[in-house]
């Protein structure tokens, strides 16, 4: 094992024995939604947006009440044609302030996790959240909030065309896979999201509070790396 890899694994808190075994009208969008959250006209608009239009729509979105308390919409960050798409839950206080997902201590741990499998934020990696606005007090997102944001994430996936999705944390995993199963029951296998292989693992913020599960997260990262390698073989 190289000194760099050993250093990265130590930062993750893992012993070195864990080795790898189309565009719509530019400008404003109607962001209102029906009571069921299934306004097909709004969704159709979003699905035709390019990146600039999508960023503007997210920043000015009023489709749910989160716009009243957020500082800004958090679109995502990274390579817009990345092979790796990392999806978390929602912006926290730091993300809401800085306009970028996964900053602060959880972001530093995510960067270390990516580095451990040879990846780097912004280089063949795009990072986003299910929700684009911070829920007050970092509470769990409400169903109507998820429905309002879902077309944005779907369009991001269409534009990026990732080869693999890594879902971080219970809420992101359950939302993307439309299940109430626990992460512990979903780990260790390759799922699919709209035809894209999806690997689940724990959220970095959770790992900061539950250090023993870092070893499990390392196993998940290894599975993700092996899955990506198999897609290229």
TORLONU-636091 format. One record per residue (C-alpha): x, y, z; residue in three letters. Coordinates in pm, 1 decimal. Layout:
<recs>
{px X	py Y	pz Z	residuo ala} .
...
</recs>
This chain:
<recs>
{px 0.0	py 0.0	pz 0.0	residuo unk} .
{px 132.5	py 342.8	pz -92.8	residuo unk} .
{px 200.5	py 604.4	pz 173.1	residuo unk} .
{px -65.2	py 831.0	pz 16.2	residuo unk} .
{px -329.8	py 558.3	pz 26.1	residuo unk} .
{px -241.0	py 470.7	pz 386.8	residuo unk} .
{px -268.5	py 837.4	pz 485.9	residuo unk} .
{px -610.5	py 867.6	pz 320.6	residuo unk} .
{px -738.8	py 555.4	pz 490.3	residuo unk} .
{px -617.7	py 682.6	pz 826.3	residuo unk} .
{px -812.6	py 1004.8	pz 767.3	residuo unk} .
{px -1117.4	py 792.5	pz 701.4	residuo unk} .
{px -1050.3	py 617.6	pz 1031.4	residuo unk} .
{px -1004.0	py 281.7	pz 860.2	residuo unk} .
{px -721.0	py 41.1	pz 929.2	residuo unk} .
{px -493.3	py -19.7	pz 630.8	residuo unk} .
{px -606.0	py -382.7	pz 633.9	residuo unk} .
{px -918.6	py -263.0	pz 452.6	residuo unk} .
{px -767.8	py -294.9	pz 108.5	residuo unk} .
{px -967.9	py -313.9	pz -211.1	residuo unk} .
{px -1069.5	py -699.4	pz -204.7	residuo unk} .
{px -3251.5	py 2009.8	pz -2468.9	residuo unk} .
{px -3340.6	py 2352.2	pz -2403.3	residuo unk} .
{px -3668.1	py 2541.1	pz -2319.7	residuo unk} .
{px -3733.6	py 2913.8	pz -2328.3	residuo unk} .
{px -3451.5	py 3102.2	pz -2161.5	residuo unk} .
{px -3549.8	py 3294.2	pz -1853.6	residuo unk} .
{px -3840.9	py 3254.0	pz -1621.4	residuo unk} .
{px -4015.7	py 2929.8	pz -1543.7	residuo unk} .
{px -4351.0	py 2875.0	pz -1380.1	residuo unk} .
{px -4246.7	py 2712.4	pz -1053.1	residuo unk} .
{px -4595.0	py 2654.9	pz -911.2	residuo unk} .
{px -4707.0	py 2296.0	pz -859.7	residuo unk} .
{px -5040.4	py 2124.0	pz -823.5	residuo unk} .
{px -5160.5	py 1992.3	pz -490.9	residuo unk} .
{px -5029.4	py 1647.4	pz -580.3	residuo unk} .
{px -4692.1	py 1788.7	pz -687.5	residuo unk} .
{px -4725.5	py 1637.1	pz -1033.8	residuo unk} .
{px -4751.5	py 1935.5	pz -1263.6	residuo unk} .
{px -4652.7	py 1772.9	pz -1592.6	residuo unk} .
{px -4624.2	py 2111.3	pz -1764.6	residuo unk} .
{px -4365.1	py 2233.4	pz -1515.5	residuo unk} .
{px -4178.6	py 1904.2	pz -1531.3	residuo unk} .
{px -4176.9	py 1917.9	pz -1909.7	residuo unk} .
{px -4026.5	py 2265.7	pz -1898.1	residuo unk} .
{px -3749.5	py 2151.0	pz -1666.6	residuo unk} .
{px -3673.0	py 1846.7	pz -1880.1	residuo unk} .
{px -3597.7	py 2073.4	pz -2177.6	residuo unk} .
{px -3359.7	py 2303.7	pz -1990.8	residuo unk} .
{px -2987.9	py 2340.7	pz -2049.6	residuo unk} .
{px -2749.0	py 2390.1	pz -1757.3	residuo unk} .
{px -2780.4	py 2769.0	pz -1746.6	residuo unk} .
{px -3158.7	py 2754.1	pz -1746.6	residuo unk} .
{px -3159.5	py 2481.3	pz -1484.8	residuo unk} .
{px -2933.0	py 2678.8	pz -1252.1	residuo unk} .
{px -3152.6	py 2987.2	pz -1287.8	residuo unk} .
{px -3470.1	py 2787.1	pz -1227.1	residuo unk} .
{px -3331.0	py 2632.2	pz -908.2	residuo unk} .
{px -3208.6	py 2966.9	pz -776.3	residuo unk} .
{px -3549.0	py 3130.5	pz -834.0	residuo unk} .
{px -3771.4	py 2832.6	pz -754.5	residuo unk} .
{px -4075.9	py 2887.4	pz -533.9	residuo unk} .
{px -4236.9	py 2547.1	pz -589.8	residuo unk} .
{px -4234.1	py 2467.2	pz -217.2	residuo unk} .
{px -4208.9	py 2676.2	pz 97.5	residuo unk} .
{px -3835.1	py 2616.6	pz 146.2	residuo unk} .
{px -3760.9	py 2923.7	pz -65.4	residuo unk} .
{px -3892.8	py 3136.3	pz 222.1	residuo unk} .
{px -3617.7	py 3026.7	pz 461.9	residuo unk} .
{px -3321.4	py 2935.7	pz 240.4	residuo unk} .
{px -3031.4	py 3168.2	pz 163.6	residuo unk} .
{px -2994.5	py 3029.8	pz -188.6	residuo unk} .
{px -3066.2	py 2725.7	pz -398.1	residuo unk} .
{px -2779.5	py 2476.3	pz -409.8	residuo unk} .
{px -2757.2	py 2331.9	pz -760.1	residuo unk} .
{px -2451.0	py 2108.8	pz -739.9	residuo unk} .
{px -2081.6	py 2120.8	pz -815.4	residuo unk} .
{px -1834.4	py 1943.4	pz -1039.2	residuo unk} .
{px -1783.3	py 1805.0	pz -1386.3	residuo unk} .
{px -2108.8	py 1837.2	pz -1579.0	residuo unk} .
{px -2018.1	py 1533.6	pz -1793.6	residuo unk} .
{px -1883.6	py 1325.4	pz -1504.8	residuo unk} .
{px -1893.0	py 947.6	pz -1495.9	residuo unk} .
{px -1947.1	py 957.0	pz -1118.0	residuo unk} .
{px -2256.9	py 1123.4	pz -971.0	residuo unk} .
{px -2268.5	py 1162.8	pz -590.9	residuo unk} .
{px -2613.2	py 1234.5	pz -446.9	residuo unk} .
{px -2684.0	py 1336.9	pz -88.5	residuo unk} .
{px -2992.7	py 1448.7	pz 97.7	residuo unk} .
{px -3020.2	py 1826.8	pz 120.4	residuo unk} .
{px -2809.4	py 2135.8	pz 189.0	residuo unk} .
{px -2713.9	py 2205.0	pz 548.9	residuo unk} .
{px -2625.0	py 2538.5	pz 703.8	residuo unk} .
{px -2278.3	py 2554.3	pz 546.2	residuo unk} .
{px -2408.9	py 2450.9	pz 205.6	residuo unk} .
{px -2690.9	py 2703.6	pz 224.7	residuo unk} .
{px -2440.2	py 2978.7	pz 303.2	residuo unk} .
{px -2178.8	py 2883.5	pz 43.3	residuo unk} .
{px -2402.7	py 2753.5	pz -234.2	residuo unk} .
{px -2210.7	py 2425.7	pz -271.6	residuo unk} .
{px -2305.2	py 2075.1	pz -152.5	residuo unk} .
{px -2097.3	py 1886.8	pz 100.1	residuo unk} .
{px -1882.1	py 2152.6	pz 260.4	residuo unk} .
{px -1775.1	py 2170.2	pz 624.1	residuo unk} .
{px -1662.0	py 1860.7	pz 811.8	residuo unk} .
{px -1888.9	py 1622.6	pz 620.6	residuo unk} .
{px -1753.9	py 1764.8	pz 297.2	residuo unk} .
{px -1394.9	py 1709.8	pz 407.8	residuo unk} .
{px -1473.1	py 1348.8	pz 488.7	residuo unk} .
{px -1644.2	py 1302.6	pz 151.5	residuo unk} .
{px -1335.6	py 1441.3	pz -22.1	residuo unk} .
{px -1121.3	py 1192.5	pz 171.0	residuo unk} .
{px -1356.2	py 908.3	pz 76.9	residuo unk} .
{px -1333.2	py 1001.3	pz -289.4	residuo unk} .
{px -955.7	py 1037.2	pz -272.9	residuo unk} .
{px -928.1	py 688.1	pz -124.2	residuo unk} .
{px -1064.4	py 543.0	pz -450.9	residuo unk} .
{px -866.6	py 777.5	pz -674.0	residuo unk} .
{px -1128.6	py 1047.4	pz -727.8	residuo unk} .
{px -1132.3	py 1421.8	pz -667.1	residuo unk} .
{px -1412.6	py 1673.8	pz -632.4	residuo unk} .
{px -1466.6	py 1843.1	pz -967.5	residuo unk} .
{px -1268.2	py 1591.5	pz -1172.3	residuo unk} .
{px -1496.8	py 1333.6	pz -1335.0	residuo unk} .
{px -1723.6	py 1373.8	pz -1029.9	residuo unk} .
{px -2044.2	py 1572.8	pz -990.5	residuo unk} .
{px -2200.0	py 1622.7	pz -645.8	residuo unk} .
{px -2566.2	py 1710.6	pz -590.7	residuo unk} .
{px -2851.0	py 1666.8	pz -342.8	residuo unk} .
{px -3205.6	py 1538.1	pz -372.7	residuo unk} .
{px -3327.0	py 1871.8	pz -234.0	residuo unk} .
{px -3188.8	py 2198.2	pz -366.5	residuo unk} .
{px -3294.3	py 2412.3	pz -67.5	residuo unk} .
{px -3210.4	py 2369.2	pz 298.5	residuo unk} .
{px -3491.8	py 2245.5	pz 525.0	residuo unk} .
{px -3507.0	py 2464.7	pz 837.8	residuo unk} .
{px -3303.0	py 2317.2	pz 1120.7	residuo unk} .
{px -3180.3	py 2043.5	pz 885.5	residuo unk} .
{px -3503.4	py 1852.1	pz 943.5	residuo unk} .
{px -3598.2	py 1564.9	pz 714.5	residuo unk} .
{px -3745.2	py 1678.9	pz 381.7	residuo unk} .
{px -4121.4	py 1662.2	pz 344.8	residuo unk} .
{px -4274.4	py 1453.6	pz 62.3	residuo unk} .
{px -4402.4	py 1761.9	pz -121.5	residuo unk} .
{px -4055.3	py 1914.4	pz -109.6	residuo unk} .
{px -3905.1	py 1603.3	pz -263.8	residuo unk} .
{px -4169.2	py 1603.9	pz -538.4	residuo unk} .
{px -4102.0	py 1968.8	pz -614.7	residuo unk} .
{px -3727.7	py 1907.3	pz -651.6	residuo unk} .
{px -3741.4	py 1570.2	pz -825.1	residuo unk} .
{px -3753.5	py 1708.3	pz -1182.8	residuo unk} .
{px -3439.4	py 1913.3	pz -1117.2	residuo unk} .
{px -3242.4	py 1605.9	pz -1012.5	residuo unk} .
{px -3382.2	py 1401.9	pz -1301.7	residuo unk} .
{px -3274.7	py 1670.2	pz -1547.6	residuo unk} .
{px -2929.0	py 1685.6	pz -1391.2	residuo unk} .
{px -2894.7	py 1311.7	pz -1440.9	residuo unk} .
{px -3005.9	py 1346.0	pz -1802.9	residuo unk} .
{px -2753.8	py 1621.4	pz -1869.4	residuo unk} .
{px -2464.6	py 1453.5	pz -1690.1	residuo unk} .
{px -2532.2	py 1099.5	pz -1817.9	residuo unk} .
{px -2327.3	py 941.3	pz -1537.6	residuo unk} .
{px -2202.4	py 586.7	pz -1557.4	residuo unk} .
{px -2259.0	py 531.9	pz -1185.3	residuo unk} .
{px -2450.2	py 694.0	pz -898.9	residuo unk} .
{px -2328.7	py 682.6	pz -538.2	residuo unk} .
{px -2618.2	py 760.1	pz -302.6	residuo unk} .
{px -2520.0	py 889.7	pz 41.1	residuo unk} .
{px -2743.6	py 852.3	pz 343.8	residuo unk} .
{px -3078.9	py 700.9	pz 428.5	residuo unk} .
{px -3294.5	py 973.4	pz 285.9	residuo unk} .
{px -3118.2	py 996.0	pz -50.9	residuo unk} .
{px -3107.4	py 618.5	pz -82.8	residuo unk} .
{px -3473.7	py 570.1	pz 3.9	residuo unk} .
{px -3584.9	py 855.0	pz -221.6	residuo unk} .
{px -3387.8	py 737.4	pz -524.4	residuo unk} .
{px -3483.5	py 371.5	pz -483.7	residuo unk} .
{px -3840.3	py 444.2	pz -371.6	residuo unk} .
{px -3810.7	py 217.7	pz -69.0	residuo unk} .
{px -3824.9	py 234.4	pz 308.8	residuo unk} .
{px -3556.9	py -32.7	pz 351.7	residuo unk} .
{px -3265.7	py 52.2	pz 579.3	residuo unk} .
{px -2923.0	py 117.2	pz 429.1	residuo unk} .
{px -2792.1	py -187.9	pz 613.6	residuo unk} .
{px -3024.7	py -405.0	pz 401.8	residuo unk} .
{px -2945.9	py -227.4	pz 75.2	residuo unk} .
{px -2567.6	py -220.9	pz 96.4	residuo unk} .
{px -2342.4	py -464.7	pz -81.9	residuo unk} .
{px -2525.1	py -487.0	pz -414.1	residuo unk} .
{px -2574.0	py -287.9	pz -729.8	residuo unk} .
{px -2913.3	py -119.0	pz -770.7	residuo unk} .
{px -3048.3	py 70.6	pz -1071.2	residuo unk} .
{px -3185.6	py 423.1	pz -1105.7	residuo unk} .
{px -3337.0	py 486.8	pz -1448.3	residuo unk} .
{px -3091.0	py 243.3	pz -1599.9	residuo unk} .
{px -2785.5	py 379.4	pz -1415.0	residuo unk} .
{px -2605.6	py 150.4	pz -1165.9	residuo unk} .
{px -2648.2	py 283.3	pz -812.4	residuo unk} .
{px -2443.9	py 199.4	pz -501.8	residuo unk} .
{px -2563.1	py 298.7	pz -154.5	residuo unk} .
{px -2356.5	py 395.9	pz 146.3	residuo unk} .
{px -2370.1	py 605.7	pz 460.6	residuo unk} .
{px -2373.8	py 984.8	pz 464.1	residuo unk} .
{px -2043.7	py 1141.3	pz 574.7	residuo unk} .
{px -2222.8	py 1330.7	pz 852.4	residuo unk} .
{px -2350.1	py 997.8	pz 986.1	residuo unk} .
{px -2000.4	py 848.9	pz 967.1	residuo unk} .
{px -1862.6	py 1134.6	pz 1175.0	residuo unk} .
{px -2100.5	py 1028.3	pz 1452.2	residuo unk} .
{px -2068.4	py 652.2	pz 1401.1	residuo unk} .
{px -1701.1	py 577.7	pz 1349.7	residuo unk} .
{px -1728.5	py 195.4	pz 1336.6	residuo unk} .
{px -1940.3	py 219.6	pz 1020.3	residuo unk} .
{px -1651.9	py 382.8	pz 830.8	residuo unk} .
{px -1524.4	py 32.9	pz 756.2	residuo unk} .
{px -1860.2	py -52.8	pz 597.5	residuo unk} .
{px -1847.0	py 267.1	pz 393.6	residuo unk} .
{px -1502.5	py 166.0	pz 268.6	residuo unk} .
{px -1647.9	py -165.4	pz 149.6	residuo unk} .
{px -1919.0	py 28.7	pz -35.3	residuo unk} .
{px -1659.2	py 250.0	pz -201.8	residuo unk} .
{px -1468.0	py -57.6	pz -311.6	residuo unk} .
{px -1786.8	py -200.9	pz -462.0	residuo unk} .
{px -1849.0	py 127.1	pz -644.2	residuo unk} .
{px -1497.5	py 129.2	pz -784.5	residuo unk} .
{px -1519.8	py -232.6	pz -892.5	residuo unk} .
{px -1858.2	py -167.2	pz -1055.5	residuo unk} .
{px -1718.7	py 127.9	pz -1249.5	residuo unk} .
{px -1423.6	py -82.0	pz -1362.7	residuo unk} .
{px -1657.3	py -353.3	pz -1486.0	residuo unk} .
{px -1854.1	py -97.2	pz -1688.5	residuo unk} .
{px -1537.2	py 0.5	pz -1871.5	residuo unk} .
{px -1407.1	py -350.1	pz -1930.9	residuo unk} .
</recs>
